[in-house]
């Protein structure tokens, strides 16, 4: 199945700041995922492209977008206030281009965290749930749950897609965090996958199979909410 070419968009964030975005909307779309990138790679990274194409095949539109620092080719992520404003602008743009479609927001690692923080501060308009590809619970080698404090302020369903070898989310810490969120949170564990959802050859699987697993899980979760 051939995926439609992404539509290039420009999102106005405010204060003379704008960012690029890519929209893929399949004809049979039943929801739109507002998809933020990780800290070290932008919206055109292979993971983002493969996920967007795979979601289109599953009837889910995606709006991928850059954070301002990535648009400027800077390696230093934006301060939270700027990142949150970008998330909100992207959600608004998704609603404008996909009227009538339920919205889900989230992203990969840094993008997941910034989206959840924005939602915790004030609900993202029209967003029915949040989905996280590798929520970065703590820095590598520095286990902590401080980054999860704001999740208690979120009142929409959340999906955590996490590898069991993710060095930024030790399972002994992550599982209690998710359990504390009760019925609002769903944890889908990917055996042997790391933070980038890579799996070693000895696992008996490959990255393509892992991608299909997490996209199937996301699509099923979207259908359920």
VOMARLO-980337 format. One record per residue (C-alpha): residue in three letters; chain; residue number from 0; x, y, z. Coordinates in Angstrom, 1 decimal, m for minus. Example, Ala and Ser with C-alpha at 12.3 -4.5 7.8 and 13.67 -1.06 7.14 Angstrom:
BEGIN
<rec aa="Ala" ch="A" i="0" x="12.3" y="m4.5" z="7.8"/>
<rec aa="Ser" ch="A" i="1" x="13.7" y="m1.1" z="7.1"/>
END
This chain:
BEGIN
<rec aa="Unk" ch="A" i="0" x="0.0" y="0.0" z="0.0"/>
<rec aa="Unk" ch="A" i="1" x="1.5" y="3.3" z="m1.1"/>
<rec aa="Unk" ch="A" i="2" x="1.3" y="6.2" z="1.5"/>
<rec aa="Unk" ch="A" i="3" x="0.3" y="9.6" z="0.2"/>
<rec aa="Unk" ch="A" i="4" x="3.1" y="12.2" z="0.0"/>
<rec aa="Unk" ch="A" i="5" x="3.2" y="14.5" z="3.1"/>
<rec aa="Unk" ch="A" i="6" x="1.7" y="17.9" z="2.8"/>
<rec aa="Unk" ch="A" i="7" x="4.2" y="20.6" z="3.8"/>
<rec aa="Unk" ch="A" i="8" x="2.8" y="23.1" z="6.3"/>
<rec aa="Unk" ch="A" i="9" x="4.1" y="26.1" z="8.3"/>
<rec aa="Unk" ch="A" i="10" x="2.8" y="26.5" z="11.9"/>
<rec aa="Unk" ch="A" i="11" x="2.9" y="30.0" z="13.5"/>
<rec aa="Unk" ch="A" i="12" x="3.9" y="29.5" z="17.1"/>
<rec aa="Unk" ch="A" i="13" x="4.0" y="33.2" z="18.1"/>
<rec aa="Unk" ch="A" i="14" x="6.4" y="36.0" z="18.7"/>
<rec aa="Unk" ch="A" i="15" x="7.6" y="35.9" z="15.1"/>
<rec aa="Unk" ch="A" i="16" x="8.3" y="32.1" z="15.4"/>
<rec aa="Unk" ch="A" i="17" x="7.2" y="29.6" z="12.9"/>
<rec aa="Unk" ch="A" i="18" x="8.0" y="25.9" z="12.4"/>
<rec aa="Unk" ch="A" i="19" x="7.7" y="23.4" z="9.6"/>
<rec aa="Unk" ch="A" i="20" x="5.3" y="20.5" z="9.7"/>
<rec aa="Unk" ch="A" i="21" x="4.3" y="17.5" z="7.6"/>
<rec aa="Unk" ch="A" i="22" x="0.7" y="16.2" z="7.4"/>
<rec aa="Unk" ch="A" i="23" x="m0.3" y="12.8" z="6.1"/>
<rec aa="Unk" ch="A" i="24" x="m4.0" y="12.3" z="6.0"/>
<rec aa="Unk" ch="A" i="25" x="m5.2" y="9.0" z="4.4"/>
<rec aa="Unk" ch="A" i="26" x="m8.7" y="8.9" z="2.8"/>
<rec aa="Unk" ch="A" i="27" x="m10.0" y="6.5" z="5.5"/>
<rec aa="Unk" ch="A" i="28" x="m8.5" y="8.5" z="8.4"/>
<rec aa="Unk" ch="A" i="29" x="m10.4" y="7.9" z="11.7"/>
<rec aa="Unk" ch="A" i="30" x="m8.1" y="10.0" z="14.0"/>
<rec aa="Unk" ch="A" i="31" x="m5.1" y="12.4" z="13.8"/>
<rec aa="Unk" ch="A" i="32" x="m1.9" y="11.9" z="15.8"/>
<rec aa="Unk" ch="A" i="33" x="m0.1" y="15.2" z="16.6"/>
<rec aa="Unk" ch="A" i="34" x="3.4" y="13.8" z="16.5"/>
<rec aa="Unk" ch="A" i="35" x="6.4" y="15.5" z="18.2"/>
<rec aa="Unk" ch="A" i="36" x="10.0" y="14.5" z="17.6"/>
<rec aa="Unk" ch="A" i="37" x="12.7" y="13.5" z="20.1"/>
<rec aa="Unk" ch="A" i="38" x="15.5" y="15.7" z="21.4"/>
<rec aa="Unk" ch="A" i="39" x="18.2" y="14.7" z="18.9"/>
<rec aa="Unk" ch="A" i="40" x="16.4" y="14.3" z="15.6"/>
<rec aa="Unk" ch="A" i="41" x="13.6" y="16.2" z="13.8"/>
<rec aa="Unk" ch="A" i="42" x="10.4" y="15.3" z="12.2"/>
<rec aa="Unk" ch="A" i="43" x="12.1" y="13.8" z="9.1"/>
<rec aa="Unk" ch="A" i="44" x="14.1" y="11.2" z="11.1"/>
<rec aa="Unk" ch="A" i="45" x="13.6" y="7.6" z="9.8"/>
<rec aa="Unk" ch="A" i="46" x="11.7" y="6.6" z="13.0"/>
<rec aa="Unk" ch="A" i="47" x="9.2" y="9.5" z="12.5"/>
<rec aa="Unk" ch="A" i="48" x="8.8" y="8.8" z="8.8"/>
<rec aa="Unk" ch="A" i="49" x="8.2" y="5.0" z="9.3"/>
<rec aa="Unk" ch="A" i="50" x="5.8" y="5.6" z="12.1"/>
<rec aa="Unk" ch="A" i="51" x="3.8" y="8.2" z="10.2"/>
<rec aa="Unk" ch="A" i="52" x="3.6" y="5.9" z="7.1"/>
<rec aa="Unk" ch="A" i="53" x="2.6" y="2.9" z="9.2"/>
<rec aa="Unk" ch="A" i="54" x="m0.1" y="4.9" z="11.0"/>
<rec aa="Unk" ch="A" i="55" x="m1.5" y="6.1" z="7.7"/>
<rec aa="Unk" ch="A" i="56" x="m1.8" y="2.4" z="6.6"/>
<rec aa="Unk" ch="A" i="57" x="m3.8" y="1.9" z="9.8"/>
<rec aa="Unk" ch="A" i="58" x="m6.2" y="4.8" z="9.1"/>
<rec aa="Unk" ch="A" i="59" x="m4.5" y="7.4" z="11.4"/>
<rec aa="Unk" ch="A" i="60" x="m3.5" y="10.7" z="10.0"/>
<rec aa="Unk" ch="A" i="61" x="m0.3" y="12.3" z="11.5"/>
<rec aa="Unk" ch="A" i="62" x="0.9" y="15.9" z="11.8"/>
<rec aa="Unk" ch="A" i="63" x="4.7" y="15.9" z="12.4"/>
<rec aa="Unk" ch="A" i="64" x="6.3" y="19.1" z="13.3"/>
<rec aa="Unk" ch="A" i="65" x="9.6" y="20.7" z="14.4"/>
<rec aa="Unk" ch="A" i="66" x="10.4" y="22.4" z="17.6"/>
<rec aa="Unk" ch="A" i="67" x="11.9" y="25.9" z="17.1"/>
<rec aa="Unk" ch="A" i="68" x="15.4" y="24.8" z="18.1"/>
<rec aa="Unk" ch="A" i="69" x="15.4" y="21.9" z="15.6"/>
<rec aa="Unk" ch="A" i="70" x="14.1" y="24.3" z="12.9"/>
<rec aa="Unk" ch="A" i="71" x="17.2" y="26.5" z="13.6"/>
<rec aa="Unk" ch="A" i="72" x="19.5" y="23.4" z="13.5"/>
<rec aa="Unk" ch="A" i="73" x="20.4" y="24.0" z="17.2"/>
<rec aa="Unk" ch="A" i="74" x="21.4" y="21.1" z="19.4"/>
<rec aa="Unk" ch="A" i="75" x="20.0" y="22.8" z="22.6"/>
<rec aa="Unk" ch="A" i="76" x="16.3" y="22.0" z="23.1"/>
<rec aa="Unk" ch="A" i="77" x="13.9" y="24.8" z="23.6"/>
<rec aa="Unk" ch="A" i="78" x="12.9" y="25.9" z="27.1"/>
<rec aa="Unk" ch="A" i="79" x="9.7" y="24.2" z="28.2"/>
<rec aa="Unk" ch="A" i="80" x="7.5" y="27.3" z="27.7"/>
<rec aa="Unk" ch="A" i="81" x="8.5" y="27.5" z="24.1"/>
<rec aa="Unk" ch="A" i="82" x="8.1" y="23.8" z="23.6"/>
<rec aa="Unk" ch="A" i="83" x="4.7" y="23.8" z="25.2"/>
<rec aa="Unk" ch="A" i="84" x="3.6" y="26.7" z="23.0"/>
<rec aa="Unk" ch="A" i="85" x="4.7" y="24.8" z="19.9"/>
<rec aa="Unk" ch="A" i="86" x="2.7" y="21.7" z="21.0"/>
<rec aa="Unk" ch="A" i="87" x="m0.4" y="23.9" z="21.4"/>
<rec aa="Unk" ch="A" i="88" x="0.1" y="25.5" z="18.0"/>
<rec aa="Unk" ch="A" i="89" x="0.6" y="22.1" z="16.3"/>
<rec aa="Unk" ch="A" i="90" x="m2.6" y="20.8" z="17.9"/>
<rec aa="Unk" ch="A" i="91" x="m4.5" y="23.8" z="16.7"/>
<rec aa="Unk" ch="A" i="92" x="m3.1" y="23.3" z="13.2"/>
<rec aa="Unk" ch="A" i="93" x="m4.1" y="19.6" z="13.2"/>
<rec aa="Unk" ch="A" i="94" x="m7.6" y="20.5" z="14.2"/>
<rec aa="Unk" ch="A" i="95" x="m7.8" y="23.0" z="11.3"/>
<rec aa="Unk" ch="A" i="96" x="m6.6" y="20.6" z="8.7"/>
<rec aa="Unk" ch="A" i="97" x="m8.4" y="17.5" z="10.0"/>
<rec aa="Unk" ch="A" i="98" x="m11.9" y="18.9" z="11.1"/>
<rec aa="Unk" ch="A" i="99" x="m14.1" y="16.3" z="12.6"/>
<rec aa="Unk" ch="A" i="100" x="m11.2" y="13.8" z="13.3"/>
<rec aa="Unk" ch="A" i="101" x="m10.5" y="12.9" z="17.0"/>
<rec aa="Unk" ch="A" i="102" x="m7.1" y="14.2" z="18.0"/>
<rec aa="Unk" ch="A" i="103" x="m4.4" y="12.3" z="19.9"/>
<rec aa="Unk" ch="A" i="104" x="m1.1" y="14.1" z="20.8"/>
<rec aa="Unk" ch="A" i="105" x="2.3" y="12.8" z="21.9"/>
<rec aa="Unk" ch="A" i="106" x="5.6" y="11.9" z="20.4"/>
<rec aa="Unk" ch="A" i="107" x="9.0" y="10.4" z="20.7"/>
<rec aa="Unk" ch="A" i="108" x="10.9" y="10.8" z="24.0"/>
<rec aa="Unk" ch="A" i="109" x="11.4" y="14.6" z="24.4"/>
<rec aa="Unk" ch="A" i="110" x="8.3" y="15.3" z="22.3"/>
<rec aa="Unk" ch="A" i="111" x="6.3" y="12.9" z="24.5"/>
<rec aa="Unk" ch="A" i="112" x="7.4" y="14.7" z="27.6"/>
<rec aa="Unk" ch="A" i="113" x="6.8" y="18.2" z="26.3"/>
<rec aa="Unk" ch="A" i="114" x="3.3" y="17.2" z="25.1"/>
<rec aa="Unk" ch="A" i="115" x="2.4" y="15.7" z="28.5"/>
<rec aa="Unk" ch="A" i="116" x="3.7" y="18.8" z="30.3"/>
<rec aa="Unk" ch="A" i="117" x="1.6" y="21.0" z="28.1"/>
<rec aa="Unk" ch="A" i="118" x="m1.5" y="18.9" z="28.7"/>
<rec aa="Unk" ch="A" i="119" x="m0.9" y="19.0" z="32.5"/>
<rec aa="Unk" ch="A" i="120" x="m0.6" y="22.8" z="32.5"/>
<rec aa="Unk" ch="A" i="121" x="m3.9" y="23.2" z="30.5"/>
<rec aa="Unk" ch="A" i="122" x="m5.8" y="20.7" z="28.5"/>
<rec aa="Unk" ch="A" i="123" x="m4.9" y="20.7" z="24.8"/>
<rec aa="Unk" ch="A" i="124" x="m8.1" y="21.6" z="22.9"/>
<rec aa="Unk" ch="A" i="125" x="m9.8" y="18.7" z="21.3"/>
<rec aa="Unk" ch="A" i="126" x="m7.2" y="16.1" z="22.4"/>
<rec aa="Unk" ch="A" i="127" x="m8.8" y="12.9" z="23.5"/>
<rec aa="Unk" ch="A" i="128" x="m5.6" y="11.1" z="24.6"/>
<rec aa="Unk" ch="A" i="129" x="m1.8" y="11.1" z="24.7"/>
<rec aa="Unk" ch="A" i="130" x="0.5" y="8.5" z="23.3"/>
<rec aa="Unk" ch="A" i="131" x="4.2" y="8.3" z="24.2"/>
<rec aa="Unk" ch="A" i="132" x="6.9" y="6.5" z="22.2"/>
<rec aa="Unk" ch="A" i="133" x="9.6" y="5.9" z="24.8"/>
<rec aa="Unk" ch="A" i="134" x="8.6" y="8.3" z="27.6"/>
<rec aa="Unk" ch="A" i="135" x="11.9" y="9.6" z="29.1"/>
<rec aa="Unk" ch="A" i="136" x="11.2" y="9.0" z="32.8"/>
<rec aa="Unk" ch="A" i="137" x="14.8" y="10.0" z="33.7"/>
<rec aa="Unk" ch="A" i="138" x="18.2" y="10.7" z="32.2"/>
<rec aa="Unk" ch="A" i="139" x="20.3" y="7.6" z="31.3"/>
<rec aa="Unk" ch="A" i="140" x="22.1" y="6.4" z="34.4"/>
<rec aa="Unk" ch="A" i="141" x="20.2" y="8.7" z="36.7"/>
<rec aa="Unk" ch="A" i="142" x="17.1" y="6.8" z="37.8"/>
<rec aa="Unk" ch="A" i="143" x="14.3" y="9.0" z="39.2"/>
<rec aa="Unk" ch="A" i="144" x="10.6" y="9.6" z="38.9"/>
<rec aa="Unk" ch="A" i="145" x="10.7" y="13.4" z="39.2"/>
<rec aa="Unk" ch="A" i="146" x="9.8" y="13.7" z="35.5"/>
<rec aa="Unk" ch="A" i="147" x="6.5" y="11.9" z="36.2"/>
<rec aa="Unk" ch="A" i="148" x="5.1" y="14.3" z="38.8"/>
<rec aa="Unk" ch="A" i="149" x="3.0" y="16.2" z="36.3"/>
<rec aa="Unk" ch="A" i="150" x="1.3" y="13.1" z="34.9"/>
<rec aa="Unk" ch="A" i="151" x="m1.1" y="13.2" z="37.9"/>
<rec aa="Unk" ch="A" i="152" x="m2.5" y="16.5" z="36.4"/>
<rec aa="Unk" ch="A" i="153" x="m3.5" y="14.8" z="33.2"/>
<rec aa="Unk" ch="A" i="154" x="m7.1" y="13.6" z="32.9"/>
<rec aa="Unk" ch="A" i="155" x="m7.2" y="12.0" z="29.5"/>
<rec aa="Unk" ch="A" i="156" x="m6.1" y="8.4" z="28.6"/>
<rec aa="Unk" ch="A" i="157" x="m2.4" y="7.9" z="28.1"/>
<rec aa="Unk" ch="A" i="158" x="m0.5" y="5.1" z="26.3"/>
<rec aa="Unk" ch="A" i="159" x="3.1" y="4.4" z="27.2"/>
<rec aa="Unk" ch="A" i="160" x="4.9" y="2.4" z="24.5"/>
<rec aa="Unk" ch="A" i="161" x="8.2" y="1.3" z="26.1"/>
<rec aa="Unk" ch="A" i="162" x="11.1" y="m1.0" z="25.4"/>
<rec aa="Unk" ch="A" i="163" x="12.1" y="m3.3" z="28.3"/>
<rec aa="Unk" ch="A" i="164" x="15.7" y="m2.3" z="27.7"/>
<rec aa="Unk" ch="A" i="165" x="15.0" y="1.5" z="27.7"/>
<rec aa="Unk" ch="A" i="166" x="17.8" y="3.1" z="29.7"/>
<rec aa="Unk" ch="A" i="167" x="15.7" y="6.3" z="30.1"/>
<rec aa="Unk" ch="A" i="168" x="12.8" y="4.4" z="31.8"/>
<rec aa="Unk" ch="A" i="169" x="13.8" y="1.7" z="34.2"/>
<rec aa="Unk" ch="A" i="170" x="10.8" y="m0.7" z="34.5"/>
<rec aa="Unk" ch="A" i="171" x="11.1" y="m0.9" z="38.3"/>
<rec aa="Unk" ch="A" i="172" x="10.3" y="2.8" z="38.4"/>
<rec aa="Unk" ch="A" i="173" x="8.0" y="3.1" z="35.4"/>
<rec aa="Unk" ch="A" i="174" x="5.6" y="0.4" z="36.3"/>
<rec aa="Unk" ch="A" i="175" x="4.6" y="2.0" z="39.6"/>
<rec aa="Unk" ch="A" i="176" x="4.2" y="5.3" z="37.9"/>
<rec aa="Unk" ch="A" i="177" x="1.8" y="3.9" z="35.4"/>
<rec aa="Unk" ch="A" i="178" x="m0.1" y="1.9" z="38.0"/>
<rec aa="Unk" ch="A" i="179" x="m0.6" y="5.1" z="40.1"/>
<rec aa="Unk" ch="A" i="180" x="m2.3" y="6.7" z="37.1"/>
<rec aa="Unk" ch="A" i="181" x="m4.9" y="3.8" z="37.3"/>
<rec aa="Unk" ch="A" i="182" x="m7.4" y="3.5" z="34.5"/>
<rec aa="Unk" ch="A" i="183" x="m6.1" y="6.5" z="32.6"/>
<rec aa="Unk" ch="A" i="184" x="m2.8" y="4.8" z="31.7"/>
<rec aa="Unk" ch="A" i="185" x="m1.9" y="1.8" z="29.5"/>
<rec aa="Unk" ch="A" i="186" x="1.6" y="0.4" z="29.4"/>
<rec aa="Unk" ch="A" i="187" x="2.7" y="m1.6" z="26.4"/>
<rec aa="Unk" ch="A" i="188" x="6.1" y="m3.2" z="26.8"/>
<rec aa="Unk" ch="A" i="189" x="8.2" y="m4.2" z="23.9"/>
<rec aa="Unk" ch="A" i="190" x="10.5" y="m7.1" z="24.9"/>
<rec aa="Unk" ch="A" i="191" x="14.3" y="m6.4" z="24.4"/>
<rec aa="Unk" ch="A" i="192" x="13.7" y="m3.0" z="22.7"/>
<rec aa="Unk" ch="A" i="193" x="15.8" y="0.0" z="23.8"/>
<rec aa="Unk" ch="A" i="194" x="14.9" y="3.7" z="23.9"/>
<rec aa="Unk" ch="A" i="195" x="15.0" y="3.9" z="20.1"/>
<rec aa="Unk" ch="A" i="196" x="13.0" y="0.7" z="19.8"/>
<rec aa="Unk" ch="A" i="197" x="16.0" y="m1.2" z="18.4"/>
<rec aa="Unk" ch="A" i="198" x="16.2" y="m4.9" z="19.3"/>
<rec aa="Unk" ch="A" i="199" x="19.4" y="m7.1" z="19.3"/>
<rec aa="Unk" ch="A" i="200" x="19.7" y="m9.9" z="16.8"/>
<rec aa="Unk" ch="A" i="201" x="19.6" y="m12.4" z="19.6"/>
<rec aa="Unk" ch="A" i="202" x="16.0" y="m11.4" z="20.4"/>
<rec aa="Unk" ch="A" i="203" x="14.9" y="m13.2" z="17.3"/>
<rec aa="Unk" ch="A" i="204" x="13.1" y="m10.1" z="15.9"/>
<rec aa="Unk" ch="A" i="205" x="14.0" y="m7.1" z="13.9"/>
<rec aa="Unk" ch="A" i="206" x="13.2" y="m3.4" z="14.1"/>
<rec aa="Unk" ch="A" i="207" x="10.5" y="m3.6" z="11.4"/>
<rec aa="Unk" ch="A" i="208" x="8.6" y="m6.2" z="13.5"/>
<rec aa="Unk" ch="A" i="209" x="8.9" y="m4.0" z="16.5"/>
<rec aa="Unk" ch="A" i="210" x="7.6" y="m1.0" z="14.6"/>
<rec aa="Unk" ch="A" i="211" x="4.6" y="m3.0" z="13.5"/>
<rec aa="Unk" ch="A" i="212" x="4.0" y="m4.1" z="17.1"/>
<rec aa="Unk" ch="A" i="213" x="4.0" y="m0.6" z="18.5"/>
<rec aa="Unk" ch="A" i="214" x="1.9" y="0.9" z="15.7"/>
<rec aa="Unk" ch="A" i="215" x="m0.6" y="m1.9" z="16.0"/>
<rec aa="Unk" ch="A" i="216" x="m0.8" y="m1.2" z="19.8"/>
<rec aa="Unk" ch="A" i="217" x="m1.3" y="2.5" z="19.2"/>
<rec aa="Unk" ch="A" i="218" x="m4.0" y="1.9" z="16.5"/>
<rec aa="Unk" ch="A" i="219" x="m5.9" y="m0.5" z="18.8"/>
<rec aa="Unk" ch="A" i="220" x="m5.6" y="2.0" z="21.7"/>
<rec aa="Unk" ch="A" i="221" x="m6.9" y="4.9" z="19.5"/>
<rec aa="Unk" ch="A" i="222" x="m9.9" y="2.8" z="18.5"/>
<rec aa="Unk" ch="A" i="223" x="m10.7" y="2.0" z="22.1"/>
<rec aa="Unk" ch="A" i="224" x="m10.7" y="5.6" z="23.3"/>
END
